[in-house]
Amino acid sequence: MRPFSFVLRLLPLPLLGAPLVSFAHEVYVLDPATVSLDIANVSPNPFSLAISNFPEFSLWALIGVITVGAVFLISILHKIEDWLCPALMTLKPFAPVAARVTLGTSLIFAALHGGFMGPEFSPFSQSGYFTTALITLLYVSGASVLFGLFTRLSAAFALAWYVFLFFLYGSYMLTYLDYAGLAFLALVLGSGSYSLDGYRGAAGFKKIRLRRLIQRLEPYAFPLLRLCFGAGLLYASWYAKFAHASLALDTVMRYHLTDYFHFDPLFIVLGAFIIEVLLGIFFIIGFEIRFAALFFLTFLVLSLLYFGEDLWPHLVLIGGSVALFFHGYDRLSFGGRFFKRMSREPVF
């Protein structure tokens, strides 16, 4: 029995199958040979199960709509807002700190493990004589961002490195778009509170033009993080659960999820695809941000425990979710645009 499998027996199983698969990184839990084979071969279409199992699909779709609707109604109730918003507002100032610490820690662990963003590729092996210098720069940049010392300079390096990897690996790097979002946020907001730059009084720009540019970009820092975080989820879901659905299908079969969730394996993959797409859309448009972040965090932790994945590639997802939960809604989000009133905003 898997170390975490006994917990599954204590939980509402039909509700967990698809979310568990949603947050498993197939290219992490499958061996390279299986990954290559699944990518090369034609994968089945998960939506074929929606047609052949239309009543069951409709039932779960209805449950999903009711759940989302209930969370939304609870979020905008005045009594709930009056009760929880004061506490939630105290978290907002810590959102940039959480994002900065997340980026810095992720860069350090990436350098420590000889890869930038995930264990499935190792860009340093292609860098020749510059390998040591690049790893050293990642260490230095990570520590710099983590402690808030020359954060903007290090964030600019992280963003440039992401762009370089994008040219190197192509559209697959969209899976790690959350790194770019965090780097942009750190580049715009700088070191901020609880940082060495803040302690020594050097967190701002002296040149007026740069200061004005940063001030213009500040309102877009968290919206862009939401966009990158959600778009990364959308691409990862499309890649592993639709375009190459065999990756998710093999994950379901190899880890015997059908022993706990009595559905067709492809039906579980379909549910995982839909859940991840919805979460991505919620983050992008700014709808039920805190609910999406909590849901994502909960099942990401469950997935890490069940599949036994390494923690370090997921730090950016964990920290990014925490930062988005802390920050909540901005004026460009759906919830902030239509339902934010004075100091109150939707709870979830």
C-alpha positions in Angstrom: 0.0 0.0 0.0 1.3 3.5 -0.8 2.2 5.6 2.3 -0.6 8.0 1.6 -3.3 5.7 0.3 -4.9 5.1 3.7 -5.9 8.8 3.8 -7.8 8.4 0.5 -10.1 5.8 2.2 -11.2 8.4 4.7 -12.2 11.1 2.2 -15.1 11.5 -0.3 -13.4 9.5 -3.1 -15.4 10.5 -6.1 -14.5 14.1 -5.5 -10.8 13.5 -5.3 -9.8 11.4 -8.3 -9.8 14.2 -10.9 -8.2 16.8 -8.7 -5.4 14.5 -7.7 -4.5 13.9 -11.4 -4.9 17.6 -12.1 -2.0 18.5 -9.9 0.3 15.6 -10.7 3.1 16.6 -13.1 3.1 13.7 -15.5 6.6 14.4 -16.8 7.8 14.2 -13.2 6.2 11.0 -12.1 6.6 8.9 -15.3 9.9 7.6 -16.5 11.5 9.4 -19.5 10.9 6.5 -21.9 7.2 6.4 -21.2 7.0 10.2 -21.5 8.7 10.1 -24.9 6.5 7.3 -26.1 3.3 9.0 -25.0 4.3 12.3 -26.7 5.2 10.5 -29.9 2.0 8.4 -30.2 -1.5 9.7 -30.9 -3.5 10.1 -27.6 -7.2 9.4 -27.1 -9.6 12.3 -26.9 -10.9 12.7 -23.3 -14.0 14.3 -24.5 -15.1 11.1 -26.2 -16.0 9.9 -22.7 -18.2 13.0 -22.2 -20.3 11.8 -25.1 -20.5 8.1 -24.3 -21.1 8.9 -20.5 -23.2 12.0 -21.0 -25.5 11.4 -18.0 -22.6 10.9 -15.6 -20.7 13.8 -17.2 -23.8 16.1 -16.8 -24.2 15.2 -13.2 -20.6 16.1 -12.3 -20.9 19.3 -14.4 -24.0 20.2 -12.5 -22.2 19.6 -9.1 -19.4 21.8 -10.3 -21.7 24.6 -11.3 -23.5 24.5 -8.0 -20.3 24.5 -6.1 -18.9 27.5 -7.9 -22.2 29.3 -7.6 -22.4 28.7 -3.9 -18.9 29.8 -3.3 -19.5 33.0 -5.2 -22.7 33.8 -3.4 -21.1 33.2 0.0 -18.1 35.4 -1.1 -20.3 38.5 -1.7 -22.6 38.2 1.3 -22.2 41.5 3.3 -22.2 39.7 6.6 -19.4 37.3 5.5 -17.4 40.2 4.0 -17.8 42.3 7.2 -16.7 39.3 9.2 -13.7 38.2 7.2 -12.5 41.1 5.1 -10.7 43.0 7.9 -8.5 39.9 8.5 -8.0 39.3 4.8 -7.0 43.0 4.2 -4.2 42.5 6.8 -2.7 39.8 4.5 -2.4 42.1 1.4 0.8 43.8 2.4 2.5 40.4 2.7 1.6 39.3 -0.8 4.7 40.9 -2.5 6.9 39.4 0.3 5.4 36.0 -0.3 6.0 36.4 -4.1 9.6 37.6 -3.6 10.5 34.8 -1.2 8.9 32.3 -3.5 11.0 33.4 -6.5 14.2 33.6 -4.5 13.8 30.2 -3.0 12.8 28.6 -6.3 15.9 30.0 -8.0 18.2 28.7 -5.3 16.7 25.2 -5.4 16.8 25.2 -9.2 20.5 25.9 -9.1 21.0 23.4 -6.4 19.4 20.6 -8.5 21.3 21.5 -11.7 18.2 22.7 -13.6 16.3 25.9 -13.8 12.6 25.1 -13.5 12.0 21.4 -13.6 13.8 18.1 -13.4 12.7 17.0 -16.9 15.3 19.2 -18.6 18.8 20.5 -17.7 19.7 23.6 -19.7 23.1 24.0 -18.1 24.5 21.0 -19.9 24.0 23.0 -23.1 25.9 26.0 -21.8 29.5 24.8 -22.3 32.1 26.8 -20.4 29.4 29.1 -18.9 27.8 26.4 -16.9 29.5 27.2 -13.6 28.9 30.9 -14.1 25.2 30.4 -14.9 24.7 28.2 -11.8 26.5 30.8 -9.7 24.4 33.6 -11.1 21.2 31.6 -10.2 22.5 31.1 -6.6 23.4 34.8 -6.3 20.1 36.0 -7.9 18.0 33.6 -5.8 19.7 34.8 -2.5 19.5 38.4 -3.6 15.7 38.1 -4.3 15.1 36.1 -1.2 16.7 38.6 1.2 15.6 41.6 -0.8 19.0 43.0 -1.9 19.2 44.5 -5.4 16.0 42.6 -6.1 15.2 44.3 -9.4 18.5 43.5 -10.9 18.2 39.9 -10.0 14.6 39.7 -11.1 15.7 41.2 -14.5 18.3 38.4 -14.8 15.7 35.7 -13.9 13.3 37.2 -16.5 16.0 37.3 -19.2 17.0 33.7 -18.4 13.3 32.6 -18.8 13.3 34.3 -22.2 16.5 32.5 -23.2 15.0 29.1 -22.1 11.9 29.9 -24.1 13.9 30.3 -27.3 15.8 27.1 -26.3 12.8 24.9 -25.5 10.0 26.6 -27.3 6.4 26.7 -26.2 6.9 24.0 -23.6 8.3 26.8 -21.4 4.7 28.1 -21.1 4.3 25.4 -18.5 6.7 27.6 -16.3 5.1 30.9 -17.1 4.5 31.5 -13.4 8.3 32.1 -13.1 8.0 35.0 -15.6 5.1 36.4 -13.7 6.9 36.3 -10.3 10.1 37.8 -11.9 8.1 40.6 -13.5 6.4 41.3 -10.2 9.7 41.5 -8.4 11.1 43.7 -11.1 8.3 46.2 -10.7 7.7 46.1 -7.0 11.4 45.7 -6.0 12.4 44.5 -2.6 9.6 46.1 -0.6 9.0 45.4 3.0 11.0 43.0 5.1 14.1 43.3 2.9 17.7 44.3 3.2 17.1 47.1 0.6 14.2 48.4 2.8 16.4 48.2 5.9 19.2 50.2 4.3 16.7 52.7 2.7 17.6 51.9 -0.9 14.5 50.2 -2.2 13.5 53.0 -4.7 14.9 54.6 -7.8 16.6 58.0 -7.6 16.0 58.8 -11.3 12.6 60.4 -11.8 11.9 58.8 -15.1 12.5 55.3 -13.8 10.5 56.1 -10.7 7.5 57.2 -12.9 7.8 54.2 -15.1 7.7 51.9 -12.1 4.7 53.7 -10.7 2.9 53.3 -14.0 3.6 49.5 -14.0 2.8 48.8 -10.3 -1.0 48.4 -10.8 -0.2 45.7 -13.4 2.2 43.6 -11.3 -0.3 41.3 -9.6 -2.7 41.2 -12.6 0.2 40.0 -14.8 1.1 37.4 -12.1 -2.5 36.2 -12.2 -2.3 36.0 -16.0 0.9 34.1 -16.0 -0.1 31.7 -13.3 -3.4 30.9 -15.0 -2.0 30.7 -18.5 0.7 28.3 -17.2 -2.0 26.1 -15.7 -4.0 26.2 -19.0 -1.0 25.2 -21.1 0.1 22.5 -18.7 -3.4 21.0 -18.7 -3.7 21.2 -22.5 -0.3 19.6 -23.0 -0.5 16.6 -20.6 -4.3 16.0 -20.4 -5.5 16.8 -23.9 -2.8 17.1 -26.6 -0.8 14.2 -25.0 -3.6 12.7 -22.8 -1.7 9.4 -22.7 0.6 11.0 -20.2 -2.2 11.6 -17.7 -3.8 8.2 -18.6 -0.6 6.4 -17.9 -0.3 8.3 -14.6 -3.8 7.1 -13.6 -3.0 3.5 -14.5 0.5 3.4 -13.1 -0.5 4.7 -9.7 -3.7 2.6 -9.5 -6.1 5.5 -9.0 -8.9 3.3 -10.4 -8.6 1.2 -7.2 -9.9 4.2 -5.3 -11.9 6.1 -7.9 -14.2 3.7 -9.8 -14.4 5.6 -13.0 -13.1 4.9 -16.5 -9.4 6.1 -16.5 -10.0 8.5 -19.4 -13.0 9.9 -17.5 -10.7 10.8 -14.6 -8.3 12.5 -17.1 -11.2 14.5 -18.6 -12.3 15.7 -15.1 -8.7 16.6 -14.3 -8.4 18.6 -17.6 -11.6 20.5 -16.9 -10.7 21.3 -13.3 -7.3 22.6 -14.3 -8.7 24.7 -17.2 -11.3 26.3 -14.9 -8.7 27.1 -12.3 -6.6 28.7 -14.9 -9.5 30.8 -16.2 -10.4 31.8 -12.7 -6.9 33.1 -12.0 -6.7 34.9 -15.4 -10.0 36.8 -15.1 -9.8 37.2 -11.3 -12.9 35.3 -10.3 -13.0 33.5 -7.0 -9.2 34.0 -6.7 -8.9 32.9 -3.0 -11.1 29.8 -3.5 -9.1 28.8 -6.6 -5.8 29.3 -4.7 -7.0 27.3 -1.7 -8.4 24.5 -3.9 -5.2 24.4 -5.9 -3.0 24.4 -2.7 -5.0 21.6 -1.1 -4.9 19.2 -3.9 -1.3 20.1 -4.9 -0.3 19.0 -1.4 -2.4 15.8 -1.6 -0.8 15.1 -5.0 2.7 15.6 -3.7 2.1 13.2 -0.8 0.4 10.6 -3.0 2.7 10.6 -6.0 5.8 11.2 -4.0 7.0 14.0 -6.2 10.0 16.2 -5.4 9.0 19.4 -3.6 11.4 21.9 -5.2 9.8 22.2 -8.6 6.4 22.9 -7.0 7.7 25.7 -4.7 6.8 28.3 -7.3 3.2 26.9 -7.5 2.8 26.8 -3.7 4.3 30.2 -3.1 2.5 31.7 -6.1 -0.8 30.4 -4.8 -0.1 31.9 -1.3 0.8 35.2 -2.8 -2.4 35.3 -4.9 -4.5 34.3 -1.8 -2.9 37.1 0.3 -3.4 39.7 -2.4 -6.9 38.7 -3.4 -8.6 41.1 -5.8 -7.1 44.0 -7.8 -9.0 46.6 -9.8 -8.4 44.7 -13.1 -9.9 41.4 -11.8 -13.5 40.4 -12.3 -14.2 40.4 -8.6 -12.4 43.6 -7.9 -14.0 45.4 -10.9 -17.6 44.6 -10.2 -17.9 43.6 -6.5 -15.2 45.5 -4.6 -16.8 48.1 -2.3 -14.6 50.5 -0.3 -12.5 48.2 2.0 -14.7 45.2 1.3 -14.1 42.7 -1.5 -15.3 39.1 -2.3 -14.1 36.8 0.5 -13.2 33.9 -1.8 
